[in-house]
């Protein structure tokens, strides 16, 4: 059975109460797992966590993908496809409008599959 591990899919930069989201520089060639975030978490504000219901077939549609930290082969990526693109397009604006960021800084966006 293939696993779909948790991943840091983006970082939200907040400056003067304005939020912008961007992918990690290594995306889409590298998978940025939780271990990478934990190794450098002192550089960031608390993460934004998104819990998804379960892996979708599109999440297993990856090729030549390796973990950034361990360099091991990754067989699945959470919110790969349309869902991930919608998160990139809308998440920062929604969170900015809700005024949820307590201060300026960088907020990792971590996607976790419930199953």
Rosetta constraint file for C-alpha pairs under 8 A:
AtomPair CA 2 CA 75 HARMONIC 6.80 0.50
AtomPair CA 2 CA 76 HARMONIC 7.45 0.50
AtomPair CA 3 CA 75 HARMONIC 7.23 0.50
AtomPair CA 3 CA 76 HARMONIC 6.65 0.50
AtomPair CA 4 CA 55 HARMONIC 6.69 0.50
AtomPair CA 4 CA 59 HARMONIC 7.53 0.50
AtomPair CA 4 CA 60 HARMONIC 7.87 0.50
AtomPair CA 4 CA 75 HARMONIC 7.38 0.50
AtomPair CA 4 CA 76 HARMONIC 4.98 0.50
AtomPair CA 4 CA 77 HARMONIC 5.88 0.50
AtomPair CA 4 CA 78 HARMONIC 6.22 0.50
AtomPair CA 4 CA 113 HARMONIC 7.28 0.50
AtomPair CA 5 CA 33 HARMONIC 7.31 0.50
AtomPair CA 5 CA 76 HARMONIC 7.35 0.50
AtomPair CA 5 CA 77 HARMONIC 7.01 0.50
AtomPair CA 5 CA 78 HARMONIC 7.14 0.50
AtomPair CA 5 CA 112 HARMONIC 7.25 0.50
AtomPair CA 5 CA 113 HARMONIC 7.36 0.50
AtomPair CA 6 CA 33 HARMONIC 6.09 0.50
AtomPair CA 6 CA 34 HARMONIC 6.38 0.50
AtomPair CA 6 CA 77 HARMONIC 7.96 0.50
AtomPair CA 6 CA 78 HARMONIC 6.85 0.50
AtomPair CA 6 CA 110 HARMONIC 6.89 0.50
AtomPair CA 6 CA 111 HARMONIC 5.58 0.50
AtomPair CA 6 CA 112 HARMONIC 4.63 0.50
AtomPair CA 6 CA 113 HARMONIC 6.64 0.50
AtomPair CA 7 CA 31 HARMONIC 6.98 0.50
AtomPair CA 7 CA 32 HARMONIC 5.59 0.50
AtomPair CA 7 CA 33 HARMONIC 4.46 0.50
AtomPair CA 7 CA 34 HARMONIC 5.99 0.50
AtomPair CA 7 CA 77 HARMONIC 7.35 0.50
AtomPair CA 7 CA 78 HARMONIC 6.88 0.50
AtomPair CA 7 CA 110 HARMONIC 5.53 0.50
AtomPair CA 7 CA 111 HARMONIC 5.50 0.50
AtomPair CA 7 CA 112 HARMONIC 6.98 0.50
AtomPair CA 8 CA 32 HARMONIC 5.49 0.50
AtomPair CA 8 CA 33 HARMONIC 5.98 0.50
AtomPair CA 8 CA 34 HARMONIC 6.74 0.50
AtomPair CA 8 CA 37 HARMONIC 7.30 0.50
AtomPair CA 8 CA 108 HARMONIC 6.37 0.50
AtomPair CA 8 CA 109 HARMONIC 5.51 0.50
AtomPair CA 8 CA 110 HARMONIC 4.33 0.50
AtomPair CA 8 CA 111 HARMONIC 6.44 0.50
AtomPair CA 9 CA 23 HARMONIC 6.31 0.50
AtomPair CA 9 CA 24 HARMONIC 7.19 0.50
AtomPair CA 9 CA 32 HARMONIC 7.22 0.50
AtomPair CA 9 CA 108 HARMONIC 7.81 0.50
AtomPair CA 9 CA 109 HARMONIC 5.86 0.50
AtomPair CA 9 CA 110 HARMONIC 6.09 0.50
AtomPair CA 9 CA 111 HARMONIC 6.87 0.50
AtomPair CA 10 CA 21 HARMONIC 6.61 0.50
AtomPair CA 10 CA 22 HARMONIC 5.46 0.50
AtomPair CA 10 CA 23 HARMONIC 4.30 0.50
AtomPair CA 10 CA 24 HARMONIC 5.82 0.50
AtomPair CA 10 CA 88 HARMONIC 7.79 0.50
AtomPair CA 10 CA 108 HARMONIC 6.03 0.50
AtomPair CA 10 CA 109 HARMONIC 5.16 0.50
AtomPair CA 10 CA 110 HARMONIC 7.50 0.50
AtomPair CA 11 CA 21 HARMONIC 5.68 0.50
AtomPair CA 11 CA 22 HARMONIC 5.56 0.50
AtomPair CA 11 CA 23 HARMONIC 6.34 0.50
AtomPair CA 11 CA 24 HARMONIC 7.02 0.50
AtomPair CA 11 CA 106 HARMONIC 6.33 0.50
AtomPair CA 11 CA 107 HARMONIC 5.44 0.50
AtomPair CA 11 CA 108 HARMONIC 4.28 0.50
AtomPair CA 11 CA 109 HARMONIC 5.57 0.50
AtomPair CA 12 CA 19 HARMONIC 6.28 0.50
AtomPair CA 12 CA 20 HARMONIC 5.48 0.50
AtomPair CA 12 CA 21 HARMONIC 4.26 0.50
AtomPair CA 12 CA 22 HARMONIC 6.48 0.50
AtomPair CA 12 CA 92 HARMONIC 6.64 0.50
AtomPair CA 12 CA 106 HARMONIC 5.66 0.50
AtomPair CA 12 CA 107 HARMONIC 4.95 0.50
AtomPair CA 12 CA 108 HARMONIC 6.23 0.50
AtomPair CA 12 CA 109 HARMONIC 7.09 0.50
AtomPair CA 13 CA 19 HARMONIC 5.58 0.50
AtomPair CA 13 CA 20 HARMONIC 5.27 0.50
AtomPair CA 13 CA 21 HARMONIC 6.21 0.50
AtomPair CA 13 CA 22 HARMONIC 7.97 0.50
AtomPair CA 13 CA 104 HARMONIC 7.53 0.50
AtomPair CA 13 CA 105 HARMONIC 5.84 0.50
AtomPair CA 13 CA 106 HARMONIC 4.61 0.50
AtomPair CA 13 CA 107 HARMONIC 6.39 0.50
AtomPair CA 14 CA 18 HARMONIC 5.43 0.50
AtomPair CA 14 CA 19 HARMONIC 4.44 0.50
AtomPair CA 14 CA 20 HARMONIC 6.57 0.50
AtomPair CA 14 CA 101 HARMONIC 7.59 0.50
AtomPair CA 14 CA 103 HARMONIC 7.47 0.50
AtomPair CA 14 CA 104 HARMONIC 4.80 0.50
AtomPair CA 14 CA 105 HARMONIC 5.26 0.50
AtomPair CA 14 CA 106 HARMONIC 6.32 0.50
AtomPair CA 14 CA 107 HARMONIC 7.78 0.50
AtomPair CA 15 CA 19 HARMONIC 6.62 0.50
AtomPair CA 15 CA 104 HARMONIC 4.97 0.50
AtomPair CA 15 CA 105 HARMONIC 6.72 0.50
AtomPair CA 16 CA 104 HARMONIC 6.59 0.50
AtomPair CA 17 CA 96 HARMONIC 7.22 0.50
AtomPair CA 17 CA 101 HARMONIC 7.63 0.50
AtomPair CA 17 CA 103 HARMONIC 7.60 0.50
AtomPair CA 17 CA 104 HARMONIC 6.88 0.50
AtomPair CA 18 CA 96 HARMONIC 6.62 0.50
AtomPair CA 19 CA 92 HARMONIC 5.63 0.50
AtomPair CA 19 CA 93 HARMONIC 6.80 0.50
AtomPair CA 19 CA 96 HARMONIC 5.95 0.50
AtomPair CA 20 CA 92 HARMONIC 5.95 0.50
AtomPair CA 20 CA 93 HARMONIC 7.82 0.50
AtomPair CA 21 CA 88 HARMONIC 6.63 0.50
AtomPair CA 21 CA 91 HARMONIC 7.98 0.50
AtomPair CA 21 CA 92 HARMONIC 5.92 0.50
AtomPair CA 22 CA 88 HARMONIC 7.50 0.50
AtomPair CA 23 CA 27 HARMONIC 6.32 0.50
AtomPair CA 26 CA 30 HARMONIC 5.46 0.50
AtomPair CA 27 CA 31 HARMONIC 7.11 0.50
AtomPair CA 29 CA 64 HARMONIC 7.53 0.50
AtomPair CA 29 CA 65 HARMONIC 5.81 0.50
AtomPair CA 29 CA 66 HARMONIC 7.15 0.50
AtomPair CA 30 CA 65 HARMONIC 5.82 0.50
AtomPair CA 30 CA 66 HARMONIC 5.24 0.50
AtomPair CA 30 CA 67 HARMONIC 5.61 0.50
AtomPair CA 30 CA 68 HARMONIC 5.28 0.50
AtomPair CA 31 CA 65 HARMONIC 6.68 0.50
AtomPair CA 31 CA 66 HARMONIC 5.83 0.50
AtomPair CA 31 CA 67 HARMONIC 4.49 0.50
AtomPair CA 31 CA 68 HARMONIC 5.53 0.50
AtomPair CA 31 CA 74 HARMONIC 7.22 0.50
AtomPair CA 31 CA 77 HARMONIC 7.53 0.50
AtomPair CA 32 CA 36 HARMONIC 6.19 0.50
AtomPair CA 32 CA 37 HARMONIC 7.60 0.50
AtomPair CA 32 CA 67 HARMONIC 6.14 0.50
AtomPair CA 32 CA 68 HARMONIC 5.50 0.50
AtomPair CA 32 CA 69 HARMONIC 7.22 0.50
AtomPair CA 33 CA 37 HARMONIC 6.83 0.50
AtomPair CA 33 CA 67 HARMONIC 6.87 0.50
AtomPair CA 33 CA 68 HARMONIC 7.49 0.50
AtomPair CA 33 CA 69 HARMONIC 7.57 0.50
AtomPair CA 34 CA 38 HARMONIC 6.10 0.50
AtomPair CA 34 CA 110 HARMONIC 7.93 0.50
AtomPair CA 35 CA 39 HARMONIC 6.19 0.50
AtomPair CA 35 CA 69 HARMONIC 7.17 0.50
AtomPair CA 36 CA 40 HARMONIC 6.71 0.50
AtomPair CA 36 CA 68 HARMONIC 7.35 0.50
AtomPair CA 36 CA 69 HARMONIC 5.62 0.50
AtomPair CA 37 CA 41 HARMONIC 5.50 0.50
AtomPair CA 40 CA 44 HARMONIC 7.70 0.50
AtomPair CA 41 CA 45 HARMONIC 7.79 0.50
AtomPair CA 43 CA 106 HARMONIC 7.92 0.50
AtomPair CA 44 CA 105 HARMONIC 6.87 0.50
AtomPair CA 44 CA 106 HARMONIC 5.26 0.50
AtomPair CA 44 CA 107 HARMONIC 5.97 0.50
AtomPair CA 44 CA 108 HARMONIC 7.12 0.50
AtomPair CA 45 CA 105 HARMONIC 6.24 0.50
AtomPair CA 45 CA 106 HARMONIC 5.76 0.50
AtomPair CA 45 CA 107 HARMONIC 5.19 0.50
AtomPair CA 45 CA 108 HARMONIC 7.60 0.50
AtomPair CA 46 CA 107 HARMONIC 6.13 0.50
AtomPair CA 46 CA 108 HARMONIC 7.40 0.50
AtomPair CA 47 CA 107 HARMONIC 5.14 0.50
AtomPair CA 47 CA 108 HARMONIC 4.72 0.50
AtomPair CA 47 CA 109 HARMONIC 5.82 0.50
AtomPair CA 47 CA 110 HARMONIC 6.71 0.50
AtomPair CA 48 CA 107 HARMONIC 6.47 0.50
AtomPair CA 48 CA 108 HARMONIC 6.07 0.50
AtomPair CA 48 CA 109 HARMONIC 4.77 0.50
AtomPair CA 48 CA 110 HARMONIC 6.14 0.50
AtomPair CA 49 CA 109 HARMONIC 6.01 0.50
AtomPair CA 49 CA 110 HARMONIC 4.95 0.50
AtomPair CA 49 CA 111 HARMONIC 6.01 0.50
AtomPair CA 49 CA 112 HARMONIC 7.26 0.50
AtomPair CA 50 CA 109 HARMONIC 7.37 0.50
AtomPair CA 50 CA 110 HARMONIC 6.14 0.50
AtomPair CA 50 CA 111 HARMONIC 4.78 0.50
AtomPair CA 50 CA 112 HARMONIC 6.12 0.50
AtomPair CA 51 CA 111 HARMONIC 5.92 0.50
AtomPair CA 51 CA 112 HARMONIC 4.79 0.50
AtomPair CA 51 CA 113 HARMONIC 5.70 0.50
AtomPair CA 51 CA 114 HARMONIC 6.19 0.50
AtomPair CA 52 CA 111 HARMONIC 7.14 0.50
AtomPair CA 52 CA 112 HARMONIC 6.17 0.50
AtomPair CA 52 CA 113 HARMONIC 4.92 0.50
AtomPair CA 52 CA 114 HARMONIC 5.93 0.50
AtomPair CA 53 CA 113 HARMONIC 6.16 0.50
AtomPair CA 53 CA 114 HARMONIC 5.43 0.50
AtomPair CA 53 CA 115 HARMONIC 7.09 0.50
AtomPair CA 54 CA 113 HARMONIC 5.37 0.50
AtomPair CA 54 CA 114 HARMONIC 5.77 0.50
AtomPair CA 54 CA 115 HARMONIC 5.43 0.50
AtomPair CA 55 CA 59 HARMONIC 6.33 0.50
AtomPair CA 55 CA 78 HARMONIC 6.72 0.50
AtomPair CA 55 CA 79 HARMONIC 7.87 0.50
AtomPair CA 55 CA 113 HARMONIC 6.55 0.50
AtomPair CA 55 CA 115 HARMONIC 7.58 0.50
AtomPair CA 56 CA 60 HARMONIC 7.50 0.50
AtomPair CA 56 CA 79 HARMONIC 7.87 0.50
AtomPair CA 57 CA 61 HARMONIC 7.13 0.50
AtomPair CA 58 CA 79 HARMONIC 7.98 0.50
AtomPair CA 58 CA 80 HARMONIC 6.05 0.50
AtomPair CA 58 CA 81 HARMONIC 6.29 0.50
AtomPair CA 59 CA 76 HARMONIC 5.31 0.50
AtomPair CA 59 CA 77 HARMONIC 5.07 0.50
AtomPair CA 59 CA 78 HARMONIC 5.55 0.50
AtomPair CA 59 CA 79 HARMONIC 6.22 0.50
AtomPair CA 59 CA 80 HARMONIC 4.86 0.50
AtomPair CA 59 CA 81 HARMONIC 7.29 0.50
AtomPair CA 60 CA 75 HARMONIC 6.21 0.50
AtomPair CA 60 CA 76 HARMONIC 4.41 0.50
AtomPair CA 60 CA 77 HARMONIC 6.62 0.50
AtomPair CA 61 CA 76 HARMONIC 6.94 0.50
AtomPair CA 61 CA 80 HARMONIC 7.91 0.50
AtomPair CA 62 CA 75 HARMONIC 6.48 0.50
AtomPair CA 62 CA 76 HARMONIC 6.25 0.50
AtomPair CA 62 CA 77 HARMONIC 7.31 0.50
AtomPair CA 63 CA 75 HARMONIC 7.69 0.50
AtomPair CA 64 CA 73 HARMONIC 7.46 0.50
AtomPair CA 65 CA 73 HARMONIC 6.01 0.50
AtomPair CA 65 CA 74 HARMONIC 5.47 0.50
AtomPair CA 65 CA 75 HARMONIC 7.21 0.50
AtomPair CA 66 CA 71 HARMONIC 5.25 0.50
AtomPair CA 66 CA 72 HARMONIC 5.38 0.50
AtomPair CA 66 CA 73 HARMONIC 4.53 0.50
AtomPair CA 66 CA 74 HARMONIC 5.27 0.50
AtomPair CA 67 CA 71 HARMONIC 4.65 0.50
AtomPair CA 67 CA 72 HARMONIC 5.36 0.50
AtomPair CA 67 CA 73 HARMONIC 6.39 0.50
AtomPair CA 67 CA 74 HARMONIC 6.24 0.50
AtomPair CA 78 CA 84 HARMONIC 7.98 0.50
AtomPair CA 78 CA 111 HARMONIC 6.57 0.50
AtomPair CA 78 CA 112 HARMONIC 7.35 0.50
AtomPair CA 78 CA 113 HARMONIC 7.09 0.50
AtomPair CA 79 CA 83 HARMONIC 5.37 0.50
AtomPair CA 79 CA 84 HARMONIC 4.65 0.50
AtomPair CA 79 CA 111 HARMONIC 7.57 0.50
AtomPair CA 80 CA 84 HARMONIC 5.46 0.50
AtomPair CA 81 CA 85 HARMONIC 6.45 0.50
AtomPair CA 82 CA 86 HARMONIC 6.16 0.50
AtomPair CA 83 CA 87 HARMONIC 6.29 0.50
AtomPair CA 84 CA 88 HARMONIC 6.36 0.50
AtomPair CA 85 CA 89 HARMONIC 6.19 0.50
AtomPair CA 86 CA 90 HARMONIC 6.03 0.50
AtomPair CA 86 CA 91 HARMONIC 7.83 0.50
AtomPair CA 87 CA 91 HARMONIC 5.18 0.50
AtomPair CA 88 CA 92 HARMONIC 7.50 0.50
AtomPair CA 90 CA 94 HARMONIC 6.21 0.50
AtomPair CA 91 CA 95 HARMONIC 6.16 0.50
AtomPair CA 92 CA 96 HARMONIC 5.96 0.50
AtomPair CA 93 CA 97 HARMONIC 6.07 0.50
AtomPair CA 94 CA 98 HARMONIC 6.26 0.50
AtomPair CA 95 CA 99 HARMONIC 6.22 0.50
AtomPair CA 95 CA 100 HARMONIC 5.91 0.50
AtomPair CA 95 CA 101 HARMONIC 7.56 0.50
AtomPair CA 96 CA 100 HARMONIC 6.59 0.50
AtomPair CA 96 CA 101 HARMONIC 7.17 0.50
